[in-house]
């Protein structure tokens, strides 16, 4: 995880950038698939993640 942008309790719209992943020197924006409120953040900057890991919970 390169940078966590959203904060817990924040209301987000569909398409808002939630966090940025870095893999192989490329940065990828992770965007909200739907509008909602950030209920939990399971990662922090510098964390290594794998496919299938929960990064954030929206409700």
CHARMM internal coordinates of N, CA and C (Angstrom, degrees):
IC EDIT
DIST 1 N 1 CA 1.4600
DIST 1 CA 1 C 1.5219
ANGL 1 N 1 CA 1 C 107.09
DIST 1 C 2 N 1.3253
ANGL 1 CA 1 C 2 N 116.16
DIHE 1 N 1 CA 1 C 2 N 122.50
DIST 2 N 2 CA 1.4592
ANGL 1 C 2 N 2 CA 119.71
DIHE 1 CA 1 C 2 N 2 CA -179.94
DIST 2 CA 2 C 1.5205
ANGL 2 N 2 CA 2 C 110.85
DIHE 1 C 2 N 2 CA 2 C -85.78
DIST 2 C 3 N 1.3509
ANGL 2 CA 2 C 3 N 116.92
DIHE 2 N 2 CA 2 C 3 N -45.41
DIST 3 N 3 CA 1.4589
ANGL 2 C 3 N 3 CA 119.74
DIHE 2 CA 2 C 3 N 3 CA -177.89
DIST 3 CA 3 C 1.5257
ANGL 3 N 3 CA 3 C 110.20
DIHE 2 C 3 N 3 CA 3 C -154.68
DIST 3 C 4 N 1.3388
ANGL 3 CA 3 C 4 N 116.33
DIHE 3 N 3 CA 3 C 4 N 131.46
DIST 4 N 4 CA 1.4634
ANGL 3 C 4 N 4 CA 121.97
DIHE 3 CA 3 C 4 N 4 CA 173.17
DIST 4 CA 4 C 1.5200
ANGL 4 N 4 CA 4 C 106.52
DIHE 3 C 4 N 4 CA 4 C -95.47
DIST 4 C 5 N 1.3249
ANGL 4 CA 4 C 5 N 116.60
DIHE 4 N 4 CA 4 C 5 N 122.63
DIST 5 N 5 CA 1.4612
ANGL 4 C 5 N 5 CA 121.19
DIHE 4 CA 4 C 5 N 5 CA -175.72
DIST 5 CA 5 C 1.5284
ANGL 5 N 5 CA 5 C 111.36
DIHE 4 C 5 N 5 CA 5 C -99.41
DIST 5 C 6 N 1.3204
ANGL 5 CA 5 C 6 N 117.19
DIHE 5 N 5 CA 5 C 6 N -45.05
DIST 6 N 6 CA 1.4641
ANGL 5 C 6 N 6 CA 121.08
DIHE 5 CA 5 C 6 N 6 CA -178.53
DIST 6 CA 6 C 1.5269
ANGL 6 N 6 CA 6 C 110.11
DIHE 5 C 6 N 6 CA 6 C -72.91
DIST 6 C 7 N 1.3210
ANGL 6 CA 6 C 7 N 115.69
DIHE 6 N 6 CA 6 C 7 N 156.14
DIST 7 N 7 CA 1.4627
ANGL 6 C 7 N 7 CA 121.30
DIHE 6 CA 6 C 7 N 7 CA 177.17
DIST 7 CA 7 C 1.5258
ANGL 7 N 7 CA 7 C 109.23
DIHE 6 C 7 N 7 CA 7 C -120.88
DIST 7 C 8 N 1.3198
ANGL 7 CA 7 C 8 N 116.19
DIHE 7 N 7 CA 7 C 8 N 153.67
DIST 8 N 8 CA 1.4552
ANGL 7 C 8 N 8 CA 120.51
DIHE 7 CA 7 C 8 N 8 CA 179.36
DIST 8 CA 8 C 1.5254
ANGL 8 N 8 CA 8 C 109.83
DIHE 7 C 8 N 8 CA 8 C -61.46
DIST 8 C 9 N 1.3262
ANGL 8 CA 8 C 9 N 115.99
DIHE 8 N 8 CA 8 C 9 N 133.65
DIST 9 N 9 CA 1.4530
ANGL 8 C 9 N 9 CA 121.73
DIHE 8 CA 8 C 9 N 9 CA -178.56
DIST 9 CA 9 C 1.5189
ANGL 9 N 9 CA 9 C 113.74
DIHE 8 C 9 N 9 CA 9 C 91.39
DIST 9 C 10 N 1.3260
ANGL 9 CA 9 C 10 N 116.88
DIHE 9 N 9 CA 9 C 10 N -10.55
DIST 10 N 10 CA 1.4635
ANGL 9 C 10 N 10 CA 121.52
DIHE 9 CA 9 C 10 N 10 CA -179.11
DIST 10 CA 10 C 1.5284
ANGL 10 N 10 CA 10 C 110.69
DIHE 9 C 10 N 10 CA 10 C -71.89
DIST 10 C 11 N 1.3206
ANGL 10 CA 10 C 11 N 116.50
DIHE 10 N 10 CA 10 C 11 N 138.42
DIST 11 N 11 CA 1.4610
ANGL 10 C 11 N 11 CA 121.99
DIHE 10 CA 10 C 11 N 11 CA 173.31
DIST 11 CA 11 C 1.5229
ANGL 11 N 11 CA 11 C 107.64
DIHE 10 C 11 N 11 CA 11 C -88.35
DIST 11 C 12 N 1.3392
ANGL 11 CA 11 C 12 N 116.10
DIHE 11 N 11 CA 11 C 12 N 129.39
DIST 12 N 12 CA 1.4616
ANGL 11 C 12 N 12 CA 120.82
DIHE 11 CA 11 C 12 N 12 CA -178.49
DIST 12 CA 12 C 1.5234
ANGL 12 N 12 CA 12 C 109.98
DIHE 11 C 12 N 12 CA 12 C -122.57
DIST 12 C 13 N 1.3162
ANGL 12 CA 12 C 13 N 115.39
DIHE 12 N 12 CA 12 C 13 N 152.89
DIST 13 N 13 CA 1.4611
ANGL 12 C 13 N 13 CA 122.21
DIHE 12 CA 12 C 13 N 13 CA 176.47
DIST 13 CA 13 C 1.5287
ANGL 13 N 13 CA 13 C 108.63
DIHE 12 C 13 N 13 CA 13 C -101.35
DIST 13 C 14 N 1.3160
ANGL 13 CA 13 C 14 N 116.37
DIHE 13 N 13 CA 13 C 14 N 158.18
DIST 14 N 14 CA 1.4568
ANGL 13 C 14 N 14 CA 120.67
DIHE 13 CA 13 C 14 N 14 CA 175.41
DIST 14 CA 14 C 1.5246
ANGL 14 N 14 CA 14 C 108.89
DIHE 13 C 14 N 14 CA 14 C -54.75
DIST 14 C 15 N 1.3332
ANGL 14 CA 14 C 15 N 116.51
DIHE 14 N 14 CA 14 C 15 N 129.43
DIST 15 N 15 CA 1.4594
ANGL 14 C 15 N 15 CA 121.26
DIHE 14 CA 14 C 15 N 15 CA 178.93
DIST 15 CA 15 C 1.5154
ANGL 15 N 15 CA 15 C 114.99
DIHE 14 C 15 N 15 CA 15 C 94.70
DIST 15 C 16 N 1.3396
ANGL 15 CA 15 C 16 N 118.40
DIHE 15 N 15 CA 15 C 16 N -10.94
DIST 16 N 16 CA 1.4710
ANGL 15 C 16 N 16 CA 120.23
DIHE 15 CA 15 C 16 N 16 CA 177.56
DIST 16 CA 16 C 1.5285
ANGL 16 N 16 CA 16 C 110.04
DIHE 15 C 16 N 16 CA 16 C -64.69
DIST 16 C 17 N 1.3265
ANGL 16 CA 16 C 17 N 117.18
DIHE 16 N 16 CA 16 C 17 N 143.25
DIST 17 N 17 CA 1.4631
ANGL 16 C 17 N 17 CA 121.62
DIHE 16 CA 16 C 17 N 17 CA 177.29
DIST 17 CA 17 C 1.5268
ANGL 17 N 17 CA 17 C 108.60
DIHE 16 C 17 N 17 CA 17 C -76.34
DIST 17 C 18 N 1.3393
ANGL 17 CA 17 C 18 N 116.14
DIHE 17 N 17 CA 17 C 18 N 125.71
DIST 18 N 18 CA 1.4567
ANGL 17 C 18 N 18 CA 121.90
DIHE 17 CA 17 C 18 N 18 CA -179.24
DIST 18 CA 18 C 1.5218
ANGL 18 N 18 CA 18 C 111.99
DIHE 17 C 18 N 18 CA 18 C -98.70
DIST 18 C 19 N 1.3261
ANGL 18 CA 18 C 19 N 115.90
DIHE 18 N 18 CA 18 C 19 N -40.47
DIST 19 N 19 CA 1.4603
ANGL 18 C 19 N 19 CA 120.80
DIHE 18 CA 18 C 19 N 19 CA 179.22
DIST 19 CA 19 C 1.5122
ANGL 19 N 19 CA 19 C 109.30
DIHE 18 C 19 N 19 CA 19 C -160.15
DIST 19 C 20 N 1.3263
ANGL 19 CA 19 C 20 N 115.26
DIHE 19 N 19 CA 19 C 20 N 168.80
DIST 20 N 20 CA 1.4635
ANGL 19 C 20 N 20 CA 121.00
DIHE 19 CA 19 C 20 N 20 CA 179.82
DIST 20 CA 20 C 1.5255
ANGL 20 N 20 CA 20 C 108.30
DIHE 19 C 20 N 20 CA 20 C -124.10
DIST 20 C 21 N 1.3233
ANGL 20 CA 20 C 21 N 115.50
DIHE 20 N 20 CA 20 C 21 N 126.44
DIST 21 N 21 CA 1.4618
ANGL 20 C 21 N 21 CA 122.79
DIHE 20 CA 20 C 21 N 21 CA 175.49
DIST 21 CA 21 C 1.5183
ANGL 21 N 21 CA 21 C 109.02
DIHE 20 C 21 N 21 CA 21 C -96.64
DIST 21 C 22 N 1.3136
ANGL 21 CA 21 C 22 N 116.56
DIHE 21 N 21 CA 21 C 22 N 147.11
DIST 22 N 22 CA 1.4650
ANGL 21 C 22 N 22 CA 120.56
DIHE 21 CA 21 C 22 N 22 CA 172.44
DIST 22 CA 22 C 1.5214
ANGL 22 N 22 CA 22 C 107.72
DIHE 21 C 22 N 22 CA 22 C -121.66
DIST 22 C 23 N 1.3238
ANGL 22 CA 22 C 23 N 115.47
DIHE 22 N 22 CA 22 C 23 N 126.49
DIST 23 N 23 CA 1.4591
ANGL 22 C 23 N 23 CA 121.38
DIHE 22 CA 22 C 23 N 23 CA 177.47
DIST 23 CA 23 C 1.5185
ANGL 23 N 23 CA 23 C 107.73
DIHE 22 C 23 N 23 CA 23 C -142.71
DIST 23 C 24 N 1.3133
ANGL 23 CA 23 C 24 N 116.24
DIHE 23 N 23 CA 23 C 24 N 126.63
DIST 24 N 24 CA 1.4574
ANGL 23 C 24 N 24 CA 122.40
DIHE 23 CA 23 C 24 N 24 CA 178.27
DIST 24 CA 24 C 1.5310
ANGL 24 N 24 CA 24 C 111.38
DIHE 23 C 24 N 24 CA 24 C 52.71
DIST 24 C 25 N 1.3274
ANGL 24 CA 24 C 25 N 116.08
DIHE 24 N 24 CA 24 C 25 N 45.16
DIST 25 N 25 CA 1.4736
ANGL 24 C 25 N 25 CA 124.06
DIHE 24 CA 24 C 25 N 25 CA 176.54
DIST 25 CA 25 C 1.5279
ANGL 25 N 25 CA 25 C 113.43
DIHE 24 C 25 N 25 CA 25 C 68.48
DIST 25 C 26 N 1.3427
ANGL 25 CA 25 C 26 N 117.29
DIHE 25 N 25 CA 25 C 26 N 10.94
DIST 26 N 26 CA 1.4627
ANGL 25 C 26 N 26 CA 120.99
DIHE 25 CA 25 C 26 N 26 CA 177.06
DIST 26 CA 26 C 1.5227
ANGL 26 N 26 CA 26 C 108.93
DIHE 25 C 26 N 26 CA 26 C -111.50
DIST 26 C 27 N 1.3198
ANGL 26 CA 26 C 27 N 116.40
DIHE 26 N 26 CA 26 C 27 N 136.81
DIST 27 N 27 CA 1.4592
ANGL 26 C 27 N 27 CA 121.36
DIHE 26 CA 26 C 27 N 27 CA 177.67
DIST 27 CA 27 C 1.5278
ANGL 27 N 27 CA 27 C 108.83
DIHE 26 C 27 N 27 CA 27 C -98.80
DIST 27 C 28 N 1.3287
ANGL 27 CA 27 C 28 N 116.34
DIHE 27 N 27 CA 27 C 28 N 133.27
DIST 28 N 28 CA 1.4596
ANGL 27 C 28 N 28 CA 122.46
DIHE 27 CA 27 C 28 N 28 CA -179.94
DIST 28 CA 28 C 1.5178
ANGL 28 N 28 CA 28 C 109.10
DIHE 27 C 28 N 28 CA 28 C -124.95
DIST 28 C 29 N 1.3345
ANGL 28 CA 28 C 29 N 116.29
DIHE 28 N 28 CA 28 C 29 N 124.36
DIST 29 N 29 CA 1.4600
ANGL 28 C 29 N 29 CA 120.93
DIHE 28 CA 28 C 29 N 29 CA 177.78
DIST 29 CA 29 C 1.5247
ANGL 29 N 29 CA 29 C 109.27
DIHE 28 C 29 N 29 CA 29 C -79.63
DIST 29 C 30 N 1.3186
ANGL 29 CA 29 C 30 N 116.42
DIHE 29 N 29 CA 29 C 30 N 131.89
DIST 30 N 30 CA 1.4584
ANGL 29 C 30 N 30 CA 122.02
DIHE 29 CA 29 C 30 N 30 CA 173.55
DIST 30 CA 30 C 1.5221
ANGL 30 N 30 CA 30 C 106.45
DIHE 29 C 30 N 30 CA 30 C -101.75
DIST 30 C 31 N 1.3344
ANGL 30 CA 30 C 31 N 115.17
DIHE 30 N 30 CA 30 C 31 N 119.59
DIST 31 N 31 CA 1.4670
ANGL 30 C 31 N 31 CA 121.22
DIHE 30 CA 30 C 31 N 31 CA -174.14
DIST 31 CA 31 C 1.5267
ANGL 31 N 31 CA 31 C 110.73
DIHE 30 C 31 N 31 CA 31 C -109.82
DIST 31 C 32 N 1.3208
ANGL 31 CA 31 C 32 N 115.45
DIHE 31 N 31 CA 31 C 32 N 155.76
DIST 32 N 32 CA 1.4632
ANGL 31 C 32 N 32 CA 121.37
DIHE 31 CA 31 C 32 N 32 CA 177.96
DIST 32 CA 32 C 1.5258
ANGL 32 N 32 CA 32 C 109.57
DIHE 31 C 32 N 32 CA 32 C -67.41
DIST 32 C 33 N 1.3212
ANGL 32 CA 32 C 33 N 116.58
DIHE 32 N 32 CA 32 C 33 N 128.96
DIST 33 N 33 CA 1.4630
ANGL 32 C 33 N 33 CA 121.64
DIHE 32 CA 32 C 33 N 33 CA 178.33
DIST 33 CA 33 C 1.5270
ANGL 33 N 33 CA 33 C 110.99
DIHE 32 C 33 N 33 CA 33 C -77.22
DIST 33 C 34 N 1.3141
ANGL 33 CA 33 C 34 N 115.79
DIHE 33 N 33 CA 33 C 34 N -19.35
DIST 34 N 34 CA 1.4683
ANGL 33 C 34 N 34 CA 121.08
DIHE 33 CA 33 C 34 N 34 CA 179.47
DIST 34 CA 34 C 1.5202
ANGL 34 N 34 CA 34 C 108.73
DIHE 33 C 34 N 34 CA 34 C -154.37
DIST 34 C 35 N 1.3130
ANGL 34 CA 34 C 35 N 116.23
DIHE 34 N 34 CA 34 C 35 N 164.41
DIST 35 N 35 CA 1.4626
ANGL 34 C 35 N 35 CA 120.67
DIHE 34 CA 34 C 35 N 35 CA 176.71
DIST 35 CA 35 C 1.5249
ANGL 35 N 35 CA 35 C 109.38
DIHE 34 C 35 N 35 CA 35 C -72.89
DIST 35 C 36 N 1.3225
ANGL 35 CA 35 C 36 N 116.77
DIHE 35 N 35 CA 35 C 36 N 151.74
DIST 36 N 36 CA 1.4612
ANGL 35 C 36 N 36 CA 120.42
DIHE 35 CA 35 C 36 N 36 CA 178.05
DIST 36 CA 36 C 1.5105
ANGL 36 N 36 CA 36 C 111.10
DIHE 35 C 36 N 36 CA 36 C 170.21
DIST 36 C 37 N 1.3215
ANGL 36 CA 36 C 37 N 114.82
DIHE 36 N 36 CA 36 C 37 N -166.68
DIST 37 N 37 CA 1.4588
ANGL 36 C 37 N 37 CA 122.38
DIHE 36 CA 36 C 37 N 37 CA 178.90
DIST 37 CA 37 C 1.5179
ANGL 37 N 37 CA 37 C 108.53
DIHE 36 C 37 N 37 CA 37 C -117.73
DIST 37 C 38 N 1.3320
ANGL 37 CA 37 C 38 N 117.27
DIHE 37 N 37 CA 37 C 38 N 134.63
DIST 38 N 38 CA 1.4612
ANGL 37 C 38 N 38 CA 121.71
DIHE 37 CA 37 C 38 N 38 CA 177.95
DIST 38 CA 38 C 1.5289
ANGL 38 N 38 CA 38 C 107.54
DIHE 37 C 38 N 38 CA 38 C -70.02
DIST 38 C 39 N 1.3299
ANGL 38 CA 38 C 39 N 116.76
DIHE 38 N 38 CA 38 C 39 N 116.12
DIST 39 N 39 CA 1.4648
ANGL 38 C 39 N 39 CA 122.25
DIHE 38 CA 38 C 39 N 39 CA -177.79
DIST 39 CA 39 C 1.5236
ANGL 39 N 39 CA 39 C 112.65
DIHE 38 C 39 N 39 CA 39 C -99.95
DIST 39 C 40 N 1.3148
ANGL 39 CA 39 C 40 N 117.02
DIHE 39 N 39 CA 39 C 40 N -20.76
DIST 40 N 40 CA 1.4536
ANGL 39 C 40 N 40 CA 119.70
DIHE 39 CA 39 C 40 N 40 CA -179.86
DIST 40 CA 40 C 1.5116
ANGL 40 N 40 CA 40 C 110.58
DIHE 39 C 40 N 40 CA 40 C -164.44
DIST 40 C 41 N 1.3282
ANGL 40 CA 40 C 41 N 115.95
DIHE 40 N 40 CA 40 C 41 N 143.49
DIST 41 N 41 CA 1.4619
ANGL 40 C 41 N 41 CA 122.01
DIHE 40 CA 40 C 41 N 41 CA 176.79
DIST 41 CA 41 C 1.5249
ANGL 41 N 41 CA 41 C 106.52
DIHE 40 C 41 N 41 CA 41 C -121.91
DIST 41 C 42 N 1.3277
ANGL 41 CA 41 C 42 N 116.23
DIHE 41 N 41 CA 41 C 42 N 118.35
DIST 42 N 42 CA 1.4566
ANGL 41 C 42 N 42 CA 121.60
DIHE 41 CA 41 C 42 N 42 CA -173.53
DIST 42 CA 42 C 1.5218
ANGL 42 N 42 CA 42 C 113.24
DIHE 41 C 42 N 42 CA 42 C -96.55
DIST 42 C 43 N 1.3328
ANGL 42 CA 42 C 43 N 117.93
DIHE 42 N 42 CA 42 C 43 N -1.66
DIST 43 N 43 CA 1.4646
ANGL 42 C 43 N 43 CA 121.34
DIHE 42 CA 42 C 43 N 43 CA -176.77
DIST 43 CA 43 C 1.5207
ANGL 43 N 43 CA 43 C 110.09
DIHE 42 C 43 N 43 CA 43 C -132.98
DIST 43 C 44 N 1.3317
ANGL 43 CA 43 C 44 N 114.68
DIHE 43 N 43 CA 43 C 44 N 165.24
DIST 44 N 44 CA 1.4646
ANGL 43 C 44 N 44 CA 121.13
DIHE 43 CA 43 C 44 N 44 CA 173.84
DIST 44 CA 44 C 1.5235
ANGL 44 N 44 CA 44 C 108.31
DIHE 43 C 44 N 44 CA 44 C -138.08
DIST 44 C 45 N 1.3060
ANGL 44 CA 44 C 45 N 116.36
DIHE 44 N 44 CA 44 C 45 N 165.48
DIST 45 N 45 CA 1.4683
ANGL 44 C 45 N 45 CA 120.65
DIHE 44 CA 44 C 45 N 45 CA 179.18
DIST 45 CA 45 C 1.5232
ANGL 45 N 45 CA 45 C 109.54
DIHE 44 C 45 N 45 CA 45 C -54.96
DIST 45 C 46 N 1.3280
ANGL 45 CA 45 C 46 N 115.44
DIHE 45 N 45 CA 45 C 46 N 134.70
DIST 46 N 46 CA 1.4554
ANGL 45 C 46 N 46 CA 121.13
DIHE 45 CA 45 C 46 N 46 CA 178.89
DIST 46 CA 46 C 1.5200
ANGL 46 N 46 CA 46 C 114.24
DIHE 45 C 46 N 46 CA 46 C 96.36
DIST 46 C 47 N 1.3312
ANGL 46 CA 46 C 47 N 117.63
DIHE 46 N 46 CA 46 C 47 N -14.15
DIST 47 N 47 CA 1.4658
ANGL 46 C 47 N 47 CA 120.59
DIHE 46 CA 46 C 47 N 47 CA 179.45
DIST 47 CA 47 C 1.5265
ANGL 47 N 47 CA 47 C 110.87
DIHE 46 C 47 N 47 CA 47 C -69.05
DIST 47 C 48 N 1.3263
ANGL 47 CA 47 C 48 N 116.00
DIHE 47 N 47 CA 47 C 48 N 144.32
DIST 48 N 48 CA 1.4631
ANGL 47 C 48 N 48 CA 122.16
DIHE 47 CA 47 C 48 N 48 CA 171.26
DIST 48 CA 48 C 1.5251
ANGL 48 N 48 CA 48 C 107.15
DIHE 47 C 48 N 48 CA 48 C -93.54
DIST 48 C 49 N 1.3238
ANGL 48 CA 48 C 49 N 117.05
DIHE 48 N 48 CA 48 C 49 N 135.86
DIST 49 N 49 CA 1.4633
ANGL 48 C 49 N 49 CA 121.53
DIHE 48 CA 48 C 49 N 49 CA -179.33
DIST 49 CA 49 C 1.5184
ANGL 49 N 49 CA 49 C 110.17
DIHE 48 C 49 N 49 CA 49 C -128.86
DIST 49 C 50 N 1.3205
ANGL 49 CA 49 C 50 N 115.10
DIHE 49 N 49 CA 49 C 50 N 160.31
DIST 50 N 50 CA 1.4616
ANGL 49 C 50 N 50 CA 121.99
DIHE 49 CA 49 C 50 N 50 CA 179.08
DIST 50 CA 50 C 1.5182
ANGL 50 N 50 CA 50 C 109.60
DIHE 49 C 50 N 50 CA 50 C -122.71
DIST 50 C 51 N 1.3139
ANGL 50 CA 50 C 51 N 115.78
DIHE 50 N 50 CA 50 C 51 N 163.92
DIST 51 N 51 CA 1.4619
ANGL 50 C 51 N 51 CA 121.41
DIHE 50 CA 50 C 51 N 51 CA 176.12
DIST 51 CA 51 C 1.5268
ANGL 51 N 51 CA 51 C 108.50
DIHE 50 C 51 N 51 CA 51 C -56.05
DIST 51 C 52 N 1.3190
ANGL 51 CA 51 C 52 N 116.33
DIHE 51 N 51 CA 51 C 52 N 131.83
DIST 52 N 52 CA 1.4584
ANGL 51 C 52 N 52 CA 121.28
DIHE 51 CA 51 C 52 N 52 CA 178.20
DIST 52 CA 52 C 1.5150
ANGL 52 N 52 CA 52 C 114.64
DIHE 51 C 52 N 52 CA 52 C 94.76
DIST 52 C 53 N 1.3391
ANGL 52 CA 52 C 53 N 118.08
DIHE 52 N 52 CA 52 C 53 N -11.27
DIST 53 N 53 CA 1.4646
ANGL 52 C 53 N 53 CA 120.74
DIHE 52 CA 52 C 53 N 53 CA 178.73
DIST 53 CA 53 C 1.5244
ANGL 53 N 53 CA 53 C 110.31
DIHE 52 C 53 N 53 CA 53 C -67.64
DIST 53 C 54 N 1.3248
ANGL 53 CA 53 C 54 N 116.71
DIHE 53 N 53 CA 53 C 54 N 143.51
DIST 54 N 54 CA 1.4576
ANGL 53 C 54 N 54 CA 121.55
DIHE 53 CA 53 C 54 N 54 CA 172.98
DIST 54 CA 54 C 1.5182
ANGL 54 N 54 CA 54 C 107.63
DIHE 53 C 54 N 54 CA 54 C -80.36
DIST 54 C 55 N 1.3299
ANGL 54 CA 54 C 55 N 116.11
DIHE 54 N 54 CA 54 C 55 N 124.15
DIST 55 N 55 CA 1.4576
ANGL 54 C 55 N 55 CA 121.26
DIHE 54 CA 54 C 55 N 55 CA -179.34
DIST 55 CA 55 C 1.5199
ANGL 55 N 55 CA 55 C 111.31
DIHE 54 C 55 N 55 CA 55 C -99.93
DIST 55 C 56 N 1.3405
ANGL 55 CA 55 C 56 N 115.22
DIHE 55 N 55 CA 55 C 56 N -39.55
DIST 56 N 56 CA 1.4535
ANGL 55 C 56 N 56 CA 121.30
DIHE 55 CA 55 C 56 N 56 CA -173.80
DIST 56 CA 56 C 1.5241
ANGL 56 N 56 CA 56 C 107.65
DIHE 55 C 56 N 56 CA 56 C -156.73
DIST 56 C 57 N 1.3243
ANGL 56 CA 56 C 57 N 116.69
DIHE 56 N 56 CA 56 C 57 N 150.90
DIST 57 N 57 CA 1.4600
ANGL 56 C 57 N 57 CA 121.61
DIHE 56 CA 56 C 57 N 57 CA 176.98
DIST 57 CA 57 C 1.5203
ANGL 57 N 57 CA 57 C 109.24
DIHE 56 C 57 N 57 CA 57 C -116.73
DIST 57 C 58 N 1.3342
ANGL 57 CA 57 C 58 N 115.80
DIHE 57 N 57 CA 57 C 58 N 127.89
DIST 58 N 58 CA 1.4678
ANGL 57 C 58 N 58 CA 121.97
DIHE 57 CA 57 C 58 N 58 CA 176.07
DIST 58 CA 58 C 1.5199
ANGL 58 N 58 CA 58 C 108.84
DIHE 57 C 58 N 58 CA 58 C -112.18
DIST 58 C 59 N 1.3178
ANGL 58 CA 58 C 59 N 115.91
DIHE 58 N 58 CA 58 C 59 N 146.26
DIST 59 N 59 CA 1.4733
ANGL 58 C 59 N 59 CA 120.17
DIHE 58 CA 58 C 59 N 59 CA 176.78
DIST 59 CA 59 C 1.5083
ANGL 59 N 59 CA 59 C 109.18
DIHE 58 C 59 N 59 CA 59 C -135.54
END
COOR INIT
IC SEED 1 N 1 CA 1 C
IC BUILD
